[in-house]
Amino acid sequence: MLKFLFKTTAYYIIWKKFQKQIILLVISIFLIGLIGSIYDDLFKVLKVTNKESVGILLFMKWFFISLIVVYNIYTFRKTTIESKDTIITKIEEGEHRVFPEKSQDILKKEKLLSSTDFILKKYEKKV
């Protein structure tokens, strides 16, 4: 059961961090498939009627596919993963992004308590 929970949490964290890149990749795969199917249809039509335009059609297909691939590589290379320290320095410098208040509180804490530590701390105050 814990293994399933870990996998689900890992996928959720990956989705939250790389949501734009994952969506871009899925759209790109869809567009490449669409270009391929359009090429096949036009190839069948032009093969019969006009053999000279088949070369132009093939060039256009690979031009569009390479354009999509180059754009994806450019956006993926531009993607950066920020560490906790850089996020904290940005917050302290006044560059407030759209962070929820809970996230801002957690980022400012020096020591995070586990559930057990929190329960022990709670009952130590009562005694």
Backbone bond lengths (Angstrom), bond angles and torsions (degrees), N, CA, C in turn:
res aa  C-N    CA-C-N  psi(-1)  N-CA   C-N-CA  omega(-1)  CA-C   N-CA-C  phi
1 M - - - 1.440 - - 1.534 110.40 -
2 L 1.299 117.56 -40.25 1.454 120.37 -179.43 1.521 111.24 -67.75
3 K 1.328 115.76 -32.16 1.454 119.66 179.20 1.530 109.75 -64.17
4 F 1.320 116.73 -42.87 1.462 121.03 177.90 1.525 110.69 -63.03
5 L 1.312 116.75 -42.40 1.455 121.52 179.82 1.523 110.82 -63.79
6 F 1.334 116.46 -41.22 1.463 120.34 178.65 1.526 110.97 -63.80
7 K 1.336 116.24 -44.56 1.454 119.78 -179.85 1.526 110.79 -62.77
8 T 1.324 117.22 -43.08 1.454 121.18 179.65 1.523 110.60 -62.61
9 T 1.318 116.86 -43.72 1.456 121.00 179.44 1.521 110.87 -65.17
10 A 1.311 117.09 -41.32 1.468 120.54 179.31 1.522 110.46 -62.74
11 Y 1.339 117.45 -44.27 1.454 120.00 178.65 1.527 111.14 -64.04
12 Y 1.316 117.16 -37.89 1.468 121.35 179.45 1.524 110.39 -64.64
13 I 1.323 116.87 -43.44 1.466 120.46 179.74 1.526 110.13 -65.58
14 I 1.315 116.95 -42.39 1.466 120.61 177.37 1.524 109.79 -62.08
15 W 1.328 117.24 -42.27 1.469 120.98 179.11 1.526 110.42 -62.38
16 K 1.327 117.82 -43.84 1.462 120.93 -178.80 1.531 111.67 -65.20
17 K 1.327 117.49 -39.42 1.461 120.31 -177.55 1.522 112.28 -76.32
18 F 1.320 117.72 -38.19 1.462 121.45 -171.93 1.518 112.78 -119.61
19 Q 1.312 117.29 34.57 1.460 121.48 -176.65 1.533 111.39 -61.62
20 K 1.302 118.56 -46.42 1.463 121.39 -178.75 1.526 111.24 -64.11
21 Q 1.330 116.83 -41.09 1.454 119.86 -178.05 1.527 111.48 -69.43
22 I 1.328 117.39 -37.51 1.467 120.91 179.22 1.523 109.92 -66.39
23 I 1.329 116.61 -43.66 1.465 120.24 179.08 1.526 110.03 -63.89
24 L 1.334 116.93 -41.73 1.465 121.13 178.17 1.524 111.11 -61.03
25 L 1.319 117.21 -41.68 1.459 121.18 179.88 1.527 111.45 -65.82
26 V 1.321 117.58 -42.03 1.468 121.19 179.47 1.524 110.43 -65.46
27 I 1.334 116.81 -43.32 1.463 119.98 178.30 1.526 110.67 -63.82
28 S 1.327 117.00 -38.87 1.462 120.72 179.45 1.518 111.62 -64.67
29 I 1.323 116.85 -42.79 1.469 120.16 177.57 1.524 110.29 -62.28
30 F 1.333 116.12 -41.17 1.464 120.20 177.61 1.527 110.82 -62.72
31 L 1.326 117.41 -44.57 1.467 120.63 179.63 1.524 112.38 -64.12
32 I 1.326 116.98 -39.62 1.470 119.58 178.03 1.526 110.62 -64.72
33 G 1.323 117.20 -39.81 1.466 120.47 175.65 1.514 111.87 -64.39
34 L 1.327 116.90 -39.60 1.461 121.10 178.11 1.526 111.16 -65.59
35 I 1.326 116.71 -42.31 1.469 120.50 177.20 1.527 110.36 -62.06
36 G 1.329 116.32 -40.91 1.467 120.01 178.49 1.513 112.44 -63.32
37 S 1.329 117.90 -41.92 1.468 120.08 -179.31 1.529 111.07 -70.45
38 I 1.338 117.18 -38.03 1.470 119.62 176.61 1.522 109.96 -64.35
39 Y 1.330 116.09 -41.08 1.469 119.86 178.61 1.528 110.87 -60.86
40 D 1.330 116.66 -44.27 1.474 119.40 -179.64 1.525 111.32 -61.02
41 D 1.342 116.06 -43.58 1.465 119.13 179.38 1.529 111.67 -63.43
42 L 1.327 115.90 -47.49 1.470 118.74 -179.39 1.525 111.80 -67.19
43 F 1.330 116.59 -33.66 1.465 119.91 178.87 1.524 110.29 -63.33
44 K 1.327 116.50 -42.27 1.470 119.63 179.49 1.528 110.93 -63.85
45 V 1.343 116.88 -39.33 1.457 120.16 -179.30 1.532 110.74 -71.84
46 L 1.339 116.65 -46.67 1.461 120.02 -175.57 1.522 113.11 -74.97
47 K 1.321 117.05 -22.47 1.469 120.16 178.56 1.524 110.19 -62.85
48 V 1.293 114.09 -35.72 1.461 118.68 -178.71 1.531 110.99 -81.51
49 T 1.345 117.05 -43.04 1.467 119.25 -171.62 1.522 114.35 -90.95
50 N 1.342 117.60 -46.29 1.464 119.36 -172.27 1.523 109.30 -140.58
51 K 1.320 116.72 106.78 1.456 120.99 -175.92 1.530 112.67 -78.40
52 E 1.324 119.06 -20.91 1.458 121.47 -177.85 1.533 112.54 -73.10
53 S 1.310 116.75 -31.88 1.472 119.33 -176.43 1.529 112.65 -83.23
54 V 1.329 117.71 -3.77 1.463 120.55 178.07 1.530 109.82 -66.53
55 G 1.333 117.85 -38.23 1.464 121.02 177.78 1.519 112.24 -64.13
56 I 1.324 116.88 -41.72 1.469 120.92 177.75 1.525 109.94 -64.48
57 L 1.327 115.80 -39.94 1.458 120.52 179.11 1.525 111.24 -63.32
58 L 1.327 116.61 -42.93 1.461 120.73 178.12 1.529 110.85 -64.03
59 F 1.338 116.68 -41.70 1.469 120.32 177.46 1.521 111.21 -61.86
60 M 1.329 117.63 -43.92 1.468 121.40 -179.47 1.528 111.15 -63.74
61 K 1.336 116.40 -38.54 1.464 119.99 179.05 1.519 110.04 -60.26
62 W 1.331 116.51 -51.77 1.468 119.25 -176.71 1.524 112.07 -72.53
63 F 1.321 117.98 -25.44 1.457 121.02 174.63 1.524 110.17 -65.32
64 F 1.334 116.98 -47.50 1.462 119.93 179.81 1.530 111.95 -66.04
65 I 1.323 117.25 -40.27 1.463 120.55 178.90 1.522 110.45 -64.92
66 S 1.327 117.64 -43.53 1.464 119.72 179.02 1.523 111.05 -67.45
67 L 1.325 118.42 -33.62 1.459 121.84 176.20 1.529 110.67 -62.46
68 I 1.324 117.06 -43.06 1.467 121.29 177.98 1.525 110.31 -64.62
69 V 1.320 117.39 -44.47 1.468 121.06 -178.70 1.526 111.02 -64.42
70 V 1.331 117.30 -43.10 1.467 120.58 179.52 1.527 110.62 -64.37
71 Y 1.323 117.48 -41.11 1.467 120.51 177.46 1.525 111.30 -62.26
72 N 1.335 117.20 -42.10 1.467 120.55 178.12 1.522 111.42 -63.77
73 I 1.308 117.44 -43.44 1.464 120.35 178.98 1.521 110.14 -62.62
74 Y 1.328 117.05 -42.10 1.465 121.13 179.00 1.522 111.36 -61.18
75 T 1.332 117.73 -46.31 1.467 119.94 -178.50 1.522 111.37 -70.35
76 F 1.327 118.96 -34.96 1.463 120.46 178.96 1.521 111.78 -70.13
77 R 1.312 117.06 -34.39 1.473 119.45 178.60 1.527 110.79 -72.90
78 K 1.314 117.15 -25.95 1.456 121.67 178.47 1.533 112.19 -78.07
79 T 1.310 117.82 -16.97 1.457 122.31 -177.50 1.521 110.40 -72.06
80 T 1.315 115.83 130.78 1.457 120.95 177.84 1.523 109.26 -123.26
81 I 1.314 114.73 150.53 1.459 120.96 176.07 1.517 106.57 -111.05
82 E 1.319 115.17 119.88 1.453 119.71 -176.96 1.523 110.05 -89.73
83 S 1.310 115.51 142.00 1.456 119.97 176.91 1.527 109.11 -86.66
84 K 1.312 115.19 170.93 1.466 120.94 -179.06 1.520 110.51 -62.22
85 D 1.329 117.20 -38.97 1.462 121.06 -177.73 1.527 111.80 -63.95
86 T 1.333 116.89 -42.33 1.462 118.56 179.91 1.522 111.21 -67.87
87 I 1.315 116.81 -35.90 1.465 119.81 178.17 1.519 110.19 -66.00
88 I 1.335 116.93 -42.35 1.466 120.52 179.68 1.525 110.49 -64.21
89 T 1.331 118.13 -42.14 1.470 119.45 179.21 1.516 111.58 -65.09
90 K 1.323 117.94 -35.53 1.463 120.29 176.87 1.521 111.10 -66.15
91 I 1.333 116.00 -39.06 1.465 119.42 178.82 1.520 109.85 -66.92
92 E 1.338 117.46 -42.49 1.463 120.54 -179.60 1.522 111.99 -66.86
93 E 1.329 117.85 -32.07 1.452 120.96 179.70 1.525 111.95 -76.57
94 G 1.296 117.15 -7.94 1.457 120.03 177.83 1.511 113.61 98.03
95 E 1.287 117.31 4.48 1.459 120.53 177.79 1.528 107.43 -86.50
96 H 1.305 115.69 81.92 1.467 120.37 -176.05 1.516 109.57 -84.01
97 R 1.265 113.81 119.73 1.454 119.49 172.05 1.513 107.26 -89.39
98 V 1.293 114.83 -174.99 1.446 119.11 179.33 1.526 107.95 -88.07
99 F 1.331 114.71 80.62 1.457 120.94 174.80 1.515 108.09 -105.29
100 P 1.320 117.88 137.53 1.458 118.92 172.57 1.533 109.99 -64.04
101 E 1.329 115.94 157.84 1.470 120.14 -177.43 1.525 111.75 -61.78
102 K 1.323 117.68 -36.21 1.470 119.82 178.83 1.529 110.60 -62.63
103 S 1.324 116.08 -41.83 1.462 119.40 179.52 1.519 111.01 -64.89
104 Q 1.314 117.20 -40.06 1.459 120.27 178.96 1.528 110.97 -64.94
105 D 1.338 117.13 -39.79 1.469 119.90 178.01 1.517 111.60 -64.41
106 I 1.321 116.68 -41.58 1.463 120.46 -179.08 1.525 110.71 -67.72
107 L 1.329 117.04 -38.62 1.468 119.95 179.60 1.526 112.01 -66.76
108 K 1.322 117.99 -28.44 1.463 121.16 -178.47 1.525 112.61 -82.30
109 K 1.317 118.10 -17.86 1.464 120.63 -177.78 1.520 111.01 -70.55
110 E 1.311 115.53 142.02 1.463 120.78 177.14 1.527 111.07 -81.74
111 K 1.362 116.03 -40.71 1.456 120.38 -177.91 1.521 108.63 -128.73
112 L 1.320 115.85 128.32 1.451 120.40 177.38 1.515 109.17 -96.15
113 L 1.319 116.13 135.67 1.458 121.01 -178.61 1.521 110.01 -94.06
114 S 1.314 114.79 141.54 1.456 118.79 173.38 1.527 107.80 -80.20
115 S 1.305 115.93 173.92 1.465 119.83 -179.95 1.518 111.02 -60.82
116 T 1.317 116.54 -41.94 1.459 121.00 -179.35 1.530 110.79 -64.46
117 D 1.320 116.82 -44.00 1.463 120.28 178.26 1.520 111.31 -61.94
118 F 1.313 116.24 -39.72 1.454 120.27 179.92 1.523 111.65 -65.25
119 I 1.342 117.66 -41.65 1.467 121.51 178.85 1.522 110.29 -66.52
120 L 1.339 117.54 -43.67 1.468 120.64 178.17 1.522 111.02 -62.29
121 K 1.290 117.24 -40.51 1.462 121.07 179.32 1.512 110.91 -65.13
122 K 1.301 116.05 -37.76 1.469 121.70 179.40 1.528 111.14 -63.84
123 Y 1.349 116.39 -44.82 1.457 119.16 -177.65 1.521 113.13 -80.05
124 E 1.319 118.68 -21.83 1.455 120.96 175.23 1.513 110.92 -67.78
125 K 1.300 118.80 -33.41 1.462 122.17 179.70 1.527 110.89 -69.81
126 K 1.314 118.34 -31.80 1.456 121.35 -179.32 1.517 112.27 -73.05
127 V 1.300 117.36 -30.24 1.465 120.94 -176.88 1.473 112.74 -80.69
